[in-house]
Amino acid sequence: TFSSGFRKKELVVVTQEQYPQQILIEFVQDKVDLLSGLNDGDDVTVSINVKGREWVNAEGVSKYFNSIQGWRVEKSTQSLNGTNQESSENNSKEVDLNTDENEIDDLPF
């Protein structure tokens, strides 16, 4: 929490794939409260927005920055080893952005 009243909290998510990625997700203002009740190692699904912005330095050179902001966190009913901890249906669909399955190569080179 900053003196201006702005609030920010960061969460690092480790993906569950062959080569796990550590992804920093920031939660701002009232979304900070979504992180209460989470514990290290919890299996979660996080809904995010990817934001980008331009910054022009003193020499007039533009630089670009990206941020990942969370807006929803749901605890999974599965543990990290894949076993159910409680009987509940999960209707969310996972999308693997690194897959080559059904990829259409429409590049001219």
A tleap script that builds the chain and sets N, CA, C and O, in Angstrom:
source leaprc.protein.ff14SB
mol = sequence {
  NTHR PHE SER SER GLY PHE ARG LYS LYS GLU
  LEU VAL VAL VAL THR GLN GLU GLN TYR PRO
  GLN GLN ILE LEU ILE GLU PHE VAL GLN ASP
  LYS VAL ASP LEU LEU SER GLY LEU ASN ASP
  GLY ASP ASP VAL THR VAL SER ILE ASN VAL
  LYS GLY ARG GLU TRP VAL ASN ALA GLU GLY
  VAL SER LYS TYR PHE ASN SER ILE GLN GLY
  TRP ARG VAL GLU LYS SER THR GLN SER LEU
  ASN GLY THR ASN GLN GLU SER SER GLU ASN
  ASN SER LYS GLU VAL ASP LEU ASN THR ASP
  GLU ASN GLU ILE ASP ASP LEU PRO CPHE
}
set mol.1.N position { 0.852 -1.178 0.000 }
set mol.1.CA position { 0.000 0.000 0.000 }
set mol.1.C position { 0.892 1.234 0.000 }
set mol.1.O position { 1.794 1.362 0.828 }
set mol.2.N position { 0.629 2.140 -0.940 }
set mol.2.CA position { 1.418 3.366 -1.069 }
set mol.2.C position { 0.715 4.513 -0.356 }
set mol.2.O position { -0.471 4.417 -0.041 }
set mol.3.N position { 1.435 5.588 -0.105 }
set mol.3.CA position { 0.869 6.734 0.605 }
set mol.3.C position { -0.318 7.340 -0.147 }
set mol.3.O position { -1.176 7.976 0.464 }
set mol.4.N position { -0.371 7.148 -1.449 }
set mol.4.CA position { -1.484 7.661 -2.250 }
set mol.4.C position { -2.757 6.832 -2.078 }
set mol.4.O position { -3.834 7.232 -2.520 }
set mol.5.N position { -2.618 5.668 -1.426 }
set mol.5.CA position { -3.746 4.766 -1.263 }
set mol.5.C position { -3.763 3.653 -2.299 }
set mol.5.O position { -4.570 2.728 -2.206 }
set mol.6.N position { -2.880 3.737 -3.283 }
set mol.6.CA position { -2.774 2.694 -4.310 }
set mol.6.C position { -2.272 1.408 -3.668 }
set mol.6.O position { -1.310 1.425 -2.900 }
set mol.7.N position { -2.929 0.288 -3.986 }
set mol.7.CA position { -2.537 -1.005 -3.432 }
set mol.7.C position { -2.117 -1.941 -4.554 }
set mol.7.O position { -2.712 -1.951 -5.631 }
set mol.8.N position { -1.084 -2.723 -4.283 }
set mol.8.CA position { -0.571 -3.680 -5.262 }
set mol.8.C position { 0.029 -4.873 -4.515 }
set mol.8.O position { 0.731 -4.706 -3.518 }
set mol.9.N position { -0.260 -6.079 -5.015 }
set mol.9.CA position { 0.335 -7.287 -4.462 }
set mol.9.C position { 0.656 -8.198 -5.633 }
set mol.9.O position { -0.087 -8.251 -6.613 }
set mol.10.N position { 1.765 -8.915 -5.526 }
set mol.10.CA position { 2.208 -9.765 -6.623 }
set mol.10.C position { 2.104 -11.237 -6.234 }
set mol.10.O position { 2.296 -11.611 -5.077 }
set mol.11.N position { 1.798 -12.050 -7.227 }
set mol.11.CA position { 1.664 -13.492 -7.063 }
set mol.11.C position { 2.527 -14.153 -8.127 }
set mol.11.O position { 2.471 -13.764 -9.293 }
set mol.12.N position { 3.319 -15.137 -7.747 }
set mol.12.CA position { 4.097 -15.900 -8.717 }
set mol.12.C position { 3.407 -17.244 -8.900 }
set mol.12.O position { 3.224 -18.000 -7.945 }
set mol.13.N position { 3.026 -17.530 -10.139 }
set mol.13.CA position { 2.387 -18.783 -10.492 }
set mol.13.C position { 3.406 -19.638 -11.219 }
set mol.13.O position { 4.100 -19.162 -12.116 }
set mol.14.N position { 3.496 -20.907 -10.829 }
set mol.14.CA position { 4.367 -21.854 -11.512 }
set mol.14.C position { 3.468 -22.760 -12.340 }
set mol.14.O position { 2.608 -23.454 -11.798 }
set mol.15.N position { 3.668 -22.752 -13.659 }
set mol.15.CA position { 2.827 -23.550 -14.548 }
set mol.15.C position { 3.122 -25.036 -14.381 }
set mol.15.O position { 4.204 -25.426 -13.941 }
set mol.16.N position { 2.141 -25.853 -14.740 }
set mol.16.CA position { 2.306 -27.301 -14.653 }
set mol.16.C position { 2.458 -27.856 -16.060 }
set mol.16.O position { 1.478 -28.230 -16.704 }
set mol.17.N position { 3.690 -27.903 -16.524 }
set mol.17.CA position { 3.994 -28.409 -17.856 }
set mol.17.C position { 5.388 -29.016 -17.827 }
set mol.17.O position { 6.045 -29.009 -16.785 }
set mol.18.N position { 5.844 -29.537 -18.953 }
set mol.18.CA position { 7.145 -30.195 -18.992 }
set mol.18.C position { 8.258 -29.266 -18.509 }
set mol.18.O position { 9.135 -29.683 -17.752 }
set mol.19.N position { 8.221 -28.023 -18.942 }
set mol.19.CA position { 9.194 -27.025 -18.508 }
set mol.19.C position { 8.435 -25.914 -17.782 }
set mol.19.O position { 8.040 -24.930 -18.407 }
set mol.20.N position { 8.226 -26.060 -16.465 }
set mol.20.CA position { 7.418 -25.086 -15.722 }
set mol.20.C position { 7.958 -23.665 -15.855 }
set mol.20.O position { 9.168 -23.435 -15.843 }
set mol.21.N position { 7.035 -22.729 -15.982 }
set mol.21.CA position { 7.363 -21.315 -16.073 }
set mol.21.C position { 6.926 -20.623 -14.793 }
set mol.21.O position { 5.891 -20.967 -14.222 }
set mol.22.N position { 7.697 -19.664 -14.344 }
set mol.22.CA position { 7.345 -18.854 -13.180 }
set mol.22.C position { 6.858 -17.515 -13.698 }
set mol.22.O position { 7.630 -16.745 -14.270 }
set mol.23.N position { 5.578 -17.238 -13.499 }
set mol.23.CA position { 4.947 -16.054 -14.069 }
set mol.23.C position { 4.489 -15.128 -12.950 }
set mol.23.O position { 3.732 -15.528 -12.065 }
set mol.24.N position { 4.960 -13.885 -13.003 }
set mol.24.CA position { 4.585 -12.879 -12.019 }
set mol.24.C position { 3.278 -12.226 -12.455 }
set mol.24.O position { 3.179 -11.717 -13.571 }
set mol.25.N position { 2.282 -12.241 -11.583 }
set mol.25.CA position { 0.988 -11.620 -11.850 }
set mol.25.C position { 0.740 -10.598 -10.761 }
set mol.25.O position { 0.874 -10.900 -9.575 }
set mol.26.N position { 0.376 -9.381 -11.164 }
set mol.26.CA position { 0.114 -8.348 -10.162 }
set mol.26.C position { -1.393 -8.149 -10.007 }
set mol.26.O position { -2.163 -8.230 -10.964 }
set mol.27.N position { -1.772 -7.886 -8.767 }
set mol.27.CA position { -3.156 -7.570 -8.426 }
set mol.27.C position { -3.157 -6.164 -7.843 }
set mol.27.O position { -2.351 -5.855 -6.966 }
set mol.28.N position { -4.054 -5.316 -8.322 }
set mol.28.CA position { -4.059 -3.923 -7.880 }
set mol.28.C position { -5.421 -3.539 -7.303 }
set mol.28.O position { -6.457 -4.118 -7.631 }
set mol.29.N position { -5.366 -2.539 -6.434 }
set mol.29.CA position { -6.535 -1.953 -5.782 }
set mol.29.C position { -7.383 -3.033 -5.092 }
set mol.29.O position { -6.855 -3.798 -4.285 }
set mol.30.N position { -8.671 -3.107 -5.391 }
set mol.30.CA position { -9.554 -4.048 -4.694 }
set mol.30.C position { -9.260 -5.504 -5.043 }
set mol.30.O position { -9.696 -6.399 -4.319 }
set mol.31.N position { -8.537 -5.767 -6.124 }
set mol.31.CA position { -8.205 -7.141 -6.518 }
set mol.31.C position { -7.159 -7.763 -5.597 }
set mol.31.O position { -6.987 -8.982 -5.600 }
set mol.32.N position { -6.458 -6.949 -4.810 }
set mol.32.CA position { -5.481 -7.448 -3.835 }
set mol.32.C position { -6.171 -8.404 -2.863 }
set mol.32.O position { -5.587 -9.401 -2.438 }
set mol.33.N position { -7.417 -8.089 -2.517 }
set mol.33.CA position { -8.154 -8.904 -1.551 }
set mol.33.C position { -8.404 -10.326 -2.050 }
set mol.33.O position { -8.653 -11.219 -1.240 }
set mol.34.N position { -8.346 -10.557 -3.349 }
set mol.34.CA position { -8.558 -11.894 -3.909 }
set mol.34.C position { -7.479 -12.884 -3.465 }
set mol.34.O position { -7.680 -14.098 -3.516 }
set mol.35.N position { -6.339 -12.357 -3.033 }
set mol.35.CA position { -5.217 -13.219 -2.660 }
set mol.35.C position { -5.282 -13.686 -1.210 }
set mol.35.O position { -4.519 -14.565 -0.808 }
set mol.36.N position { -6.183 -13.107 -0.423 }
set mol.36.CA position { -6.287 -13.545 0.974 }
set mol.36.C position { -6.829 -14.970 0.992 }
set mol.36.O position { -7.725 -15.310 0.219 }
set mol.37.N position { -6.299 -15.774 1.848 }
set mol.37.CA position { -6.728 -17.160 1.948 }
set mol.37.C position { -5.934 -18.113 1.070 }
set mol.37.O position { -6.135 -19.325 1.143 }
set mol.38.N position { -5.037 -17.592 0.240 }
set mol.38.CA position { -4.188 -18.467 -0.572 }
set mol.38.C position { -2.933 -18.820 0.216 }
set mol.38.O position { -2.414 -18.013 0.988 }
set mol.39.N position { -2.464 -20.037 0.005 }
set mol.39.CA position { -1.239 -20.491 0.655 }
set mol.39.C position { -0.234 -20.914 -0.393 }
set mol.39.O position { -0.606 -21.307 -1.499 }
set mol.40.N position { 1.034 -20.834 -0.050 }
set mol.40.CA position { 2.102 -21.271 -0.945 }
set mol.40.C position { 1.849 -22.725 -1.340 }
set mol.40.O position { 1.643 -23.579 -0.477 }
set mol.41.N position { 1.863 -23.001 -2.628 }
set mol.41.CA position { 1.647 -24.353 -3.119 }
set mol.41.C position { 0.218 -24.655 -3.522 }
set mol.41.O position { -0.044 -25.719 -4.082 }
set mol.42.N position { -0.732 -23.737 -3.250 }
set mol.42.CA position { -2.115 -23.953 -3.680 }
set mol.42.C position { -2.186 -24.057 -5.194 }
set mol.42.O position { -1.495 -23.325 -5.903 }
set mol.43.N position { -3.012 -24.956 -5.688 }
set mol.43.CA position { -3.252 -25.120 -7.117 }
set mol.43.C position { -4.395 -24.173 -7.482 }
set mol.43.O position { -5.509 -24.321 -6.979 }
set mol.44.N position { -4.123 -23.201 -8.355 }
set mol.44.CA position { -5.108 -22.165 -8.670 }
set mol.44.C position { -5.244 -21.957 -10.171 }
set mol.44.O position { -4.360 -22.306 -10.954 }
set mol.45.N position { -6.362 -21.387 -10.542 }
set mol.45.CA position { -6.577 -20.883 -11.892 }
set mol.45.C position { -6.721 -19.379 -11.763 }
set mol.45.O position { -7.527 -18.893 -10.970 }
set mol.46.N position { -5.937 -18.637 -12.544 }
set mol.46.CA position { -5.932 -17.185 -12.458 }
set mol.46.C position { -6.398 -16.601 -13.783 }
set mol.46.O position { -5.889 -16.967 -14.842 }
set mol.47.N position { -7.363 -15.696 -13.722 }
set mol.47.CA position { -7.803 -14.958 -14.905 }
set mol.47.C position { -7.016 -13.661 -14.962 }
set mol.47.O position { -6.865 -12.971 -13.954 }
set mol.48.N position { -6.510 -13.329 -16.160 }
set mol.48.CA position { -5.593 -12.196 -16.280 }
set mol.48.C position { -5.954 -11.293 -17.454 }
set mol.48.O position { -6.699 -11.680 -18.354 }
set mol.49.N position { -5.417 -10.099 -17.420 }
set mol.49.CA position { -5.372 -9.175 -18.549 }
set mol.49.C position { -3.906 -8.856 -18.802 }
set mol.49.O position { -3.149 -8.616 -17.862 }
set mol.50.N position { -3.508 -8.853 -20.058 }
set mol.50.CA position { -2.156 -8.439 -20.429 }
set mol.50.C position { -2.244 -6.989 -20.858 }
set mol.50.O position { -3.021 -6.640 -21.747 }
set mol.51.N position { -1.446 -6.148 -20.224 }
set mol.51.CA position { -1.478 -4.718 -20.520 }
set mol.51.C position { -0.120 -4.266 -21.021 }
set mol.51.O position { 0.911 -4.790 -20.600 }
set mol.52.N position { -0.121 -3.301 -21.913 }
set mol.52.CA position { 1.118 -2.747 -22.441 }
set mol.52.C position { 1.064 -1.234 -22.395 }
set mol.52.O position { -0.008 -0.632 -22.459 }
set mol.53.N position { 2.230 -0.629 -22.285 }
set mol.53.CA position { 2.280 0.833 -22.268 }
set mol.53.C position { 3.602 1.321 -22.852 }
set mol.53.O position { 4.612 0.617 -22.837 }
set mol.54.N position { 3.561 2.530 -23.358 }
set mol.54.CA position { 4.743 3.158 -23.937 }
set mol.54.C position { 5.290 4.169 -22.940 }
set mol.54.O position { 4.532 4.840 -22.241 }
set mol.55.N position { 6.604 4.269 -22.881 }
set mol.55.CA position { 7.278 5.286 -22.090 }
set mol.55.C position { 8.332 5.911 -22.980 }
set mol.55.O position { 9.105 5.204 -23.627 }
set mol.56.N position { 8.367 7.230 -23.013 }
set mol.56.CA position { 9.344 7.951 -23.831 }
set mol.56.C position { 10.378 8.551 -22.888 }
set mol.56.O position { 10.039 9.326 -21.994 }
set mol.57.N position { 11.672 8.181 -23.099 }
set mol.57.CA position { 12.722 8.682 -22.215 }
set mol.57.C position { 13.106 10.124 -22.590 }
set mol.57.O position { 12.541 10.700 -23.519 }
set mol.58.N position { 14.048 10.683 -21.874 }
set mol.58.CA position { 14.449 12.078 -22.062 }
set mol.58.C position { 15.006 12.348 -23.453 }
set mol.58.O position { 14.942 13.478 -23.938 }
set mol.59.N position { 15.554 11.320 -24.101 }
set mol.59.CA position { 16.096 11.473 -25.454 }
set mol.59.C position { 15.028 11.297 -26.525 }
set mol.59.O position { 15.326 11.379 -27.717 }
set mol.60.N position { 13.796 11.057 -26.114 }
set mol.60.CA position { 12.708 10.881 -27.067 }
set mol.60.C position { 12.571 9.479 -27.616 }
set mol.60.O position { 11.830 9.253 -28.573 }
set mol.61.N position { 13.279 8.531 -27.018 }
set mol.61.CA position { 13.226 7.139 -27.473 }
set mol.61.C position { 12.086 6.421 -26.750 }
set mol.61.O position { 11.988 6.463 -25.523 }
set mol.62.N position { 11.244 5.774 -27.519 }
set mol.62.CA position { 10.121 5.030 -26.939 }
set mol.62.C position { 10.573 3.665 -26.448 }
set mol.62.O position { 11.333 2.967 -27.119 }
set mol.63.N position { 10.094 3.299 -25.270 }
set mol.63.CA position { 10.300 1.960 -24.720 }
set mol.63.C position { 8.925 1.434 -24.358 }
set mol.63.O position { 8.023 2.200 -24.016 }
set mol.64.N position { 8.771 0.113 -24.435 }
set mol.64.CA position { 7.478 -0.497 -24.195 }
set mol.64.C position { 7.577 -1.495 -23.058 }
set mol.64.O position { 8.557 -2.229 -22.938 }
set mol.65.N position { 6.546 -1.511 -22.229 }
set mol.65.CA position { 6.497 -2.385 -21.069 }
set mol.65.C position { 5.193 -3.158 -21.072 }
set mol.65.O position { 4.155 -2.641 -21.487 }
set mol.66.N position { 5.248 -4.390 -20.610 }
set mol.66.CA position { 4.063 -5.232 -20.488 }
set mol.66.C position { 3.858 -5.583 -19.027 }
set mol.66.O position { 4.816 -5.680 -18.260 }
set mol.67.N position { 2.608 -5.772 -18.649 }
set mol.67.CA position { 2.303 -6.259 -17.315 }
set mol.67.C position { 1.156 -7.250 -17.412 }
set mol.67.O position { 0.337 -7.200 -18.329 }
set mol.68.N position { 1.122 -8.136 -16.454 }
set mol.68.CA position { 0.054 -9.126 -16.362 }
set mol.68.C position { -0.703 -8.820 -15.083 }
set mol.68.O position { -0.145 -8.896 -13.988 }
set mol.69.N position { -1.988 -8.472 -15.227 }
set mol.69.CA position { -2.802 -8.131 -14.064 }
set mol.69.C position { -3.896 -9.168 -13.860 }
set mol.69.O position { -4.644 -9.492 -14.782 }
set mol.70.N position { -3.974 -9.681 -12.642 }
set mol.70.CA position { -4.992 -10.663 -12.296 }
set mol.70.C position { -6.288 -9.987 -11.903 }
set mol.70.O position { -6.294 -8.902 -11.322 }
set mol.71.N position { -7.387 -10.650 -12.230 }
set mol.71.CA position { -8.698 -10.121 -11.827 }
set mol.71.C position { -9.605 -11.192 -11.231 }
set mol.71.O position { -10.703 -10.882 -10.769 }
set mol.72.N position { -9.157 -12.456 -11.236 }
set mol.72.CA position { -9.904 -13.527 -10.566 }
set mol.72.C position { -8.931 -14.646 -10.226 }
set mol.72.O position { -8.012 -14.943 -10.989 }
set mol.73.N position { -9.149 -15.265 -9.063 }
set mol.73.CA position { -8.362 -16.414 -8.639 }
set mol.73.C position { -9.333 -17.467 -8.121 }
set mol.73.O position { -10.184 -17.189 -7.276 }
set mol.74.N position { -9.187 -18.681 -8.646 }
set mol.74.CA position { -10.019 -19.790 -8.184 }
set mol.74.C position { -9.113 -20.913 -7.716 }
set mol.74.O position { -8.222 -21.349 -8.445 }
set mol.75.N position { -9.347 -21.384 -6.486 }
set mol.75.CA position { -8.601 -22.541 -5.998 }
set mol.75.C position { -9.101 -23.770 -6.730 }
set mol.75.O position { -10.304 -23.956 -6.917 }
set mol.76.N position { -8.168 -24.599 -7.139 }
set mol.76.CA position { -8.515 -25.831 -7.831 }
set mol.76.C position { -8.904 -26.888 -6.815 }
set mol.76.O position { -8.487 -26.838 -5.658 }
set mol.77.N position { -9.702 -27.838 -7.255 }
set mol.77.CA position { -10.064 -28.951 -6.380 }
set mol.77.C position { -9.092 -30.102 -6.542 }
set mol.77.O position { -9.296 -31.178 -5.979 }
set mol.78.N position { -8.027 -29.877 -7.314 }
set mol.78.CA position { -7.007 -30.904 -7.491 }
set mol.78.C position { -5.710 -30.448 -6.855 }
set mol.78.O position { -5.364 -29.267 -6.899 }
set mol.79.N position { -5.006 -31.380 -6.271 }
set mol.79.CA position { -3.703 -31.063 -5.699 }
set mol.79.C position { -2.665 -31.092 -6.814 }
set mol.79.O position { -2.985 -31.438 -7.952 }
set mol.80.N position { -1.450 -30.737 -6.503 }
set mol.80.CA position { -0.394 -30.698 -7.509 }
set mol.80.C position { -0.081 -32.074 -8.085 }
set mol.80.O position { 0.457 -32.164 -9.189 }
set mol.81.N position { -0.409 -33.160 -7.360 }
set mol.81.CA position { -0.150 -34.483 -7.915 }
set mol.81.C position { -1.318 -34.992 -8.747 }
set mol.81.O position { -1.272 -36.117 -9.245 }
set mol.82.N position { -2.372 -34.181 -8.911 }
set mol.82.CA position { -3.465 -34.515 -9.813 }
set mol.82.C position { -4.604 -35.287 -9.186 }
set mol.82.O position { -5.524 -35.682 -9.902 }
set mol.83.N position { -4.589 -35.521 -7.888 }
set mol.83.CA position { -5.685 -36.250 -7.259 }
set mol.83.C position { -6.730 -35.281 -6.734 }
set mol.83.O position { -6.402 -34.180 -6.291 }
set mol.84.N position { -7.988 -35.694 -6.785 }
set mol.84.CA position { -9.078 -34.842 -6.313 }
set mol.84.C position { -9.037 -34.730 -4.799 }
set mol.84.O position { -8.872 -35.726 -4.094 }
set mol.85.N position { -9.187 -33.511 -4.310 }
set mol.85.CA position { -9.267 -33.291 -2.878 }
set mol.85.C position { -10.712 -33.236 -2.424 }
set mol.85.O position { -11.005 -33.510 -1.261 }
set mol.86.N position { -11.613 -32.890 -3.317 }
set mol.86.CA position { -13.034 -32.877 -3.016 }
set mol.86.C position { -13.768 -33.132 -4.314 }
set mol.86.O position { -13.222 -32.893 -5.391 }
set mol.87.N position { -14.991 -33.612 -4.230 }
set mol.87.CA position { -15.718 -33.900 -5.463 }
set mol.87.C position { -16.440 -32.652 -5.926 }
set mol.87.O position { -17.430 -32.227 -5.332 }
set mol.88.N position { -15.926 -32.077 -6.993 }
set mol.88.CA position { -16.501 -30.868 -7.562 }
set mol.88.C position { -16.171 -30.861 -9.038 }
set mol.88.O position { -15.088 -31.283 -9.443 }
set mol.89.N position { -17.114 -30.375 -9.850 }
set mol.89.CA position { -16.877 -30.300 -11.279 }
set mol.89.C position { -16.169 -29.006 -11.609 }
set mol.89.O position { -16.504 -27.948 -11.076 }
set mol.90.N position { -15.185 -29.095 -12.493 }
set mol.90.CA position { -14.471 -27.906 -12.930 }
set mol.90.C position { -14.782 -27.710 -14.400 }
set mol.90.O position { -14.360 -28.511 -15.234 }
set mol.91.N position { -15.515 -26.653 -14.731 }
set mol.91.CA position { -15.930 -26.412 -16.103 }
set mol.91.C position { -14.944 -25.562 -16.892 }
set mol.91.O position { -15.211 -25.230 -18.047 }
set mol.92.N position { -13.811 -25.202 -16.293 }
set mol.92.CA position { -12.866 -24.376 -17.021 }
set mol.92.C position { -12.082 -25.233 -18.006 }
set mol.92.O position { -11.892 -26.431 -17.795 }
set mol.93.N position { -11.633 -24.605 -19.076 }
set mol.93.CA position { -10.884 -25.302 -20.116 }
set mol.93.C position { -9.473 -24.745 -20.143 }
set mol.93.O position { -9.280 -23.530 -20.185 }
set mol.94.N position { -8.486 -25.631 -20.118 }
set mol.94.CA position { -7.104 -25.200 -20.203 }
set mol.94.C position { -6.678 -25.129 -21.657 }
set mol.94.O position { -7.026 -26.002 -22.453 }
set mol.95.N position { -5.937 -24.110 -22.003 }
set mol.95.CA position { -5.429 -23.949 -23.354 }
set mol.95.C position { -3.918 -23.897 -23.270 }
set mol.95.O position { -3.360 -23.056 -22.565 }
set mol.96.N position { -3.250 -24.793 -23.989 }
set mol.96.CA position { -1.796 -24.821 -24.024 }
set mol.96.C position { -1.332 -23.996 -25.210 }
set mol.96.O position { -1.480 -24.408 -26.361 }
set mol.97.N position { -0.768 -22.829 -24.925 }
set mol.97.CA position { -0.328 -21.935 -25.987 }
set mol.97.C position { 0.962 -22.417 -26.642 }
set mol.97.O position { 1.371 -21.867 -27.665 }
set mol.98.N position { 1.609 -23.433 -26.077 }
set mol.98.CA position { 2.872 -23.917 -26.617 }
set mol.98.C position { 2.705 -25.132 -27.513 }
set mol.98.O position { 3.701 -25.697 -27.967 }
set mol.99.N position { 1.488 -25.544 -27.778 }
set mol.99.CA position { 1.267 -26.751 -28.549 }
set mol.99.C position { 1.312 -26.484 -30.041 }
set mol.99.O position { 0.953 -25.398 -30.498 }
set mol.100.N position { 1.753 -27.475 -30.799 }
set mol.100.CA position { 1.773 -27.372 -32.255 }
set mol.100.C position { 0.556 -28.063 -32.860 }
set mol.100.O position { 0.381 -28.071 -34.078 }
set mol.101.N position { -0.283 -28.643 -32.002 }
set mol.101.CA position { -1.446 -29.390 -32.467 }
set mol.101.C position { -2.399 -28.465 -33.222 }
set mol.101.O position { -2.746 -27.388 -32.737 }
set mol.102.N position { -2.812 -28.888 -34.392 }
set mol.102.CA position { -3.758 -28.142 -35.239 }
set mol.102.C position { -3.248 -26.771 -35.645 }
set mol.102.O position { -4.037 -25.893 -35.994 }
set mol.103.N position { -1.945 -26.580 -35.604 }
set mol.103.CA position { -1.365 -25.281 -35.972 }
set mol.103.C position { -1.424 -25.107 -37.483 }
set mol.103.O position { -1.084 -26.010 -38.248 }
set mol.104.N position { -1.859 -23.936 -37.884 }
set mol.104.CA position { -1.919 -23.617 -39.304 }
set mol.104.C position { -0.737 -22.716 -39.623 }
set mol.104.O position { -0.588 -21.644 -39.037 }
set mol.105.N position { 0.097 -23.154 -40.548 }
set mol.105.CA position { 1.269 -22.380 -40.920 }
set mol.105.C position { 0.908 -21.544 -42.133 }
set mol.105.O position { 0.949 -22.029 -43.264 }
set mol.106.N position { 0.555 -20.283 -41.900 }
set mol.106.CA position { 0.177 -19.421 -43.009 }
set mol.106.C position { 1.225 -18.336 -43.283 }
set mol.106.O position { 0.942 -17.347 -43.959 }
set mol.107.N position { 2.433 -18.533 -42.753 }
set mol.107.CA position { 3.496 -17.578 -42.986 }
set mol.107.C position { 4.090 -17.802 -44.367 }
set mol.107.O position { 4.210 -18.947 -44.804 }
set mol.108.N position { 4.464 -16.736 -45.064 }
set mol.108.CA position { 4.989 -16.874 -46.419 }
set mol.108.C position { 6.437 -17.346 -46.486 }
set mol.108.O position { 6.994 -17.430 -47.580 }
set mol.109.N position { 7.056 -17.651 -45.371 }
set mol.109.CA position { 8.458 -18.101 -45.384 }
set mol.109.C position { 8.647 -19.277 -44.466 }
set mol.109.O position { 9.758 -19.794 -44.345 }
savepdb mol mol.pdb
quit
